[in-house]
């Protein structure tokens, strides 16, 4: 069996390189003025289609066979580098790691304090505190408890993403959502999927909320007030629709369970079962008995708060601030836990980020990226701006095939010269926000959600397969909505 798999793998590899070599030979016969010949083999339609086939094959493997995301993306990125045939591979690799390097520092600076808070039982305490008040509310209004719980979690995710960063929001809210859902016997799948989209919407609502916004704000010279006036109203509409969809899906899943949340029944806390009649009093006991490591909590909260404030106030020094945050948090940690704390994000996360950024560079510098750029240019010309729907669509496709931050960096500089209005910036941002919500591989927050939820038991783990149906369906709605909104309402 192993030898058969080896032969098949080698056969596929040889087939791929034969097709690439054929494309290379075909391109060498194209007249010197042709675009593909000027740029090289990576602009060949044959290679572009082959890249799409391999990318969709990786998506299928992650969906059908639960192949780990870091493994699939790493292999795809390496194959895409091979398609450059030595002409641009070093440039794309260096550019990919150019975008990857600051992500490593900034996300680690958030992950270390967040995991300190988790280990201190700080998130458990906060979840218990919310559960205490929700349980009191449920005794009086049982039918409204589930809608309130979902609105509260999605709203907190949206707000924390807007104030901090969408990745920070996912890191903080994932354990809180899982613990609350566990306690109230609410399936966490749809709420966690919705939380990822809420974090993307929150990030899209502020100048500093996510990396694409930072890039676009610099290119289009956008202010924080521009986001508040021109983007937030559209995002709040999407948030209302998101809450409604998550509520319907959660109720549908609960309808198949023997006891529905929000009605009479029982609630499990730390393995003990309580009735609704006494749940409020029991949550109070849980809060009193819960042991919180105050030292670890203070270090985690202090480091995270200091990083967020300093990062926003002194954005030009964010890398230095991130590095200093990591050093201070590690040094204040207990000696025996320092190395474990430094590994908070895990090797898998770093490997996935590196692969996705390299993959994005390869796609951008290929026939696929060239076709998306031509689509944008074809809707403009003669002194007219490119149409927002075209910018939105290419932003969606580019982000889905690659990753949000890398696509924003690649696309902003190409779009701004032909479309300098705010509507163009928002259309690109809307397309990237929708694309970021399509797959867990399409945004850094998605990778973090997959890894953080996997730390808990299986019902809570959000894999590529679990998220994809929800993400693709809702992101399609977002794409249509943003395309129409920013085409009809011009800024």
Secondary structure, DSSP 8 states (H G I E B T S, - for coil): -HHHHHHHHHHHHHHHHHHHHHHHHHHHTS-TTSHHHHH-GGG-HHHHHHHHHHHHHHHHHHHHS---HHHHHHHHHHHHHHHTTTSSHHHHHHHHHHHHHHHHHHHHHHHHHHHHHHHTTHHHHHHHHHHHHHHHHHHH-GGGHHHHHHHHHHHHHHHHHHHT-HHHHHHHHHHHHHHHHHHTT---HHHHHHHHHHHHHHHHTSTTSSHHHHHHHHHHT--HHHHHHHTHHHHHHHHHHHHHHHHHHHHHHHTTSSS-TTSSSEEEETTEEEEGGGHHHHHHHHHHH----HHHHHHHHHHHHHHHHHHHHTGGGHHHHHHHHHHHHHHHS-GGGHHHHHTSS-HHHHHHHHHHHHHHHHHHTSHHHHHHHHHHHHT-BTTB---HHHHHHHHHHHHHHS-HHHHHHHHHHHHHTT--SHHHHHHHHHHHHHHHTT-GGGSHHHHHHHHHHTTS-GGG---HHHHHHHHHHHHHHHHHHHHHHHHHS--
